Structures are given as structure tokens and as C-alpha cells.
Amino acid sequence: GESSPLKEFLPGFQPRAGQAWMAEAVAEAIAESGKLIVEAGTGTGKTFAYLLPALLSDRKTIISTGTKALQDQLYHRDLPLIGKAVGRPVKTALLKGRANYLCIHRLESTLQDSRGHGRDNLRWLLKVRDWSGLTERGDISELGDVPEDAAIWPLVTSTTDNCLGQQCPDHSSCHLVEARRAAQEADLVVINHHLLCADFALKDEGFGELLPMADAFIVDEAHQLPDTANQFFGLSVSARQLQELTRDTQIAWRQAAMKQSGIVEACEILDRAVRDFRLLLGMNERRAPWKELQQDERLQLALDTVIDSLQELASRLEVLEGSDKGLDSCLERCRQLHVITERIASDEDSNKVRWYETTRLGFRLSQTPLDIADSFQQQMWRHAQAWIFTSATLAVGDDFSHFCTQLGLGEETRTEKWDSPFDYARQALWYVPKGLVEPRHDAFVERVVEAALP
């Protein structure tokens, strides 16, 4: 409103009716443990409109955003600003997926076994090592000197596959464990959709919750949620997962100093099978329906070879089961990947859809259900009573039924829509430059800049 304390902290602050109405609707949904869907056009100020009632509610609230970049913006910029305006202390936490935190154990293993790394990887590894002695949170976004897609990151972070959990010798100083502990103790936690859906999926598999229980969930950029949820309620296996398994198994084998032979050979056979399968998929980067794979006998045989190679590696590791924690972890991963790959390859369920996709050096095999509404609803009820979904694009016209159907949200869900306060006709220009290259082209960004600057 006109007398908002935000005026003191936010230069150029202007009251917006839609923002005030949205804040009241969010406050009511949290207080009444209700469900609310809000479409608010660009410029409404959605972030402040849900942060303010969340901070004032005295309820444990989890906010899920579409990307890690939005998470950081929300936590480091928007939350402190609203906190000042509220004028009272609120304990907050930022929680990301495990791949965003340095794994001390895997860093030490990689430093001990740094053979075969290229010059860039070795340079990045040394930067990570130096940073590891300085960081308090272990969030890899702190280290701007190393590219986000650098090949070193999978070697010094963990996945659910390769994490040793409480068996890890560095468990007491684990950055991920500390981040989760902080989230458990916070009044407001900022996460992203991938972490939210990972928690949903893991709970059904008996691994326990990643997220603390909350009174309310606020989902920003909610239009992205159905697609993200669809991925996590399905199955997938990638060339990278399989190749990381062979690499980690060989590292664990060398560190355990076992004398029995056969492990290294089984790893090499699996690695070769994965590479051969990728070559047969063709050089183009694309996504294709499963029937294309089914109709090619060579691809079928190559995939069978990958599955058989996983089984063989598991058999070799089973002989040593119980002798080394690292090898036991690799055995469990091998078993899981074998089951998943075999299930994707053989499942003919008409209620699921299968496809494969290729990247420059890898591939991913996927299977997802056609409908996730029932599964999503079950998880919503387990997590919290109050749910708020918001985005600039959720309705078709004024109709929210498509979004509601995707997530199984019933008629009791309140819906609201407020248009953007911007006068686009007077304040915006739509410009389409001609002759640009495709977005995936290496020169795309440079060409866009050349076209836009004049």
C-alpha cells in the first residue's frame, strides 16, 4: 500500500493493486490450509506478494522455484529485503539438490586417483581443492572460476547412486547433511522443483524424506512443475550414470587393493557396450520414440549387451560383498541400474510412454506415466495442507482446468487471475531480427547481440 515500509528499502517502489490482492489471497490460503492457484502477469510483483504473508504467518513454509538461479535470487536478494520490511527475525535456509554440494569423500578419492584427467580437469580439480578449505556451505555456485558444466563436478559431488550415506567416513562434516539440518530448523526454506519432485519420488522408494515437513508449500513458476514431476514419477537411465558406475567401481577396486581379478575387465566390457550402443544410435542429437529402437535389430542386440554387461559386473561384485564399503555401494548401484534398464527395455504398459534421446556423447532411456495426477495428489497430502501455485502463465484464457487436471487439483482449489500492470501497447516493442542461426548454433548469442545492439 501507500504506507508500505518497502518504500524505505526499495527505491522507486509503487503500490500495485494486484500485488496487494495476491498477498491477501496467499495469506488466507496459508491460514485456512487451503489450495490456491494464482496467475499474475509480469510486473505484478509475485515474489513479494507471497514472501510477505509467508514470513508473517508463523507457519513453516517451503518455497519451490523453477531454477537454481531463481533460488539464489530469492534467498540472497528478495528474502533479506522483505525481512527488513517485516522488521522481525525469521530463520531461513537455502536447500539444493545433492549435486550442488561438494562431496568431501569424492574429492579426496579423486585427488588420490587423478590418473587420466585432461589438463583442464586437473586445473579445475586444484581450484576445487583450494576452495574446499575455505567454503562453509560447500555450494558449488560459490566457485565461479570453474564452469557449471565442467567435467570435474560429477567427480567431486555425489548422487543418490554413489553417496555412502552414514557409512561415509566424512559424514560428520558433510555439506549436504549440514544444509538439510539447517532446513529442518528453519521457518522458511527455499528449494527448486527438481528437489521437490525428487523428494516425492524417493519417499515411495523408502529412502526417507529429503525435505522437512512443512505447514505450507508455495510453488513459483508453477507452469514448469507438471513436466518436472513427470520426469520423477518415471524411470530413466543415462550413459553418464553407467560410465560413472564403471569409473567409481575401478577407483573403489584400486583403493580396496583387492587381489581377485575380473572386476576391471567387467567394467571395461560394460563401458565398451555403452559406447557401442551410443554409436549405433547415430550422430544426431535428438529425441525419438521407442518404436524406432524396437524396429532396429542391431540396437536391440546392443541394448541387450548393455543389460547383460550390468548383470555380469553385479555378479563379479557379489563375490566380494561385505568386504569393502565402496565396492558394496557400487554393487547396489549396479543392481538398481540393471533393474531400471531392463524394466524400461521390456515394459509394454500402454499407460506409460517410452523414448530415447541422444546428446553429443551420451544417451538417455526414459519411461514416464501418461498421467501423474493421482500420484501427485497422494504426495501433496503427505507433505502439507496449504498449497499455493503461482506463475505468469497458468490459465488458458481464464480457464485453469488444464493445469488442475495435470496435478489432480479438484474443484475445492481457489483460482485467481490478475493481469500485468504494464501497458505493453505503449511501453514495449516487439522486434524479430531476420536471418539468425538456430538457437543451438555456437554463434547464436553473438549473432543476437550483433542484431540487437544497433
Disulfide bonds with the S-S distance in Angstrom:
none
